[in-house]
Amino acid sequence: MTNTPEQSCDLCGLPVPKDGLNLKTPERDLAFCCEGCRGIWQMLNPGTAQVSDEKGKSK
């Protein structure tokens, strides 16, 4: 998933940098501005997402 300039973080709402972090969920792909936001989202939603790198490949 390539992040677009107008995309906002799915946790805090800040802009997501071009090399931002992504998660795939059964419902949709999520984008985050930083590791902190992605980590908090994962703690609040355990077992629902798969970590992806900036190219969208699963880790």
Secondary structure, DSSP 8 states (H G I E B T S, - for coil): ----TT-B-TTT--B--TT-EEEE-SS-EEEESSHHHHHHHHHHSTTS-EEE-TTS-B-
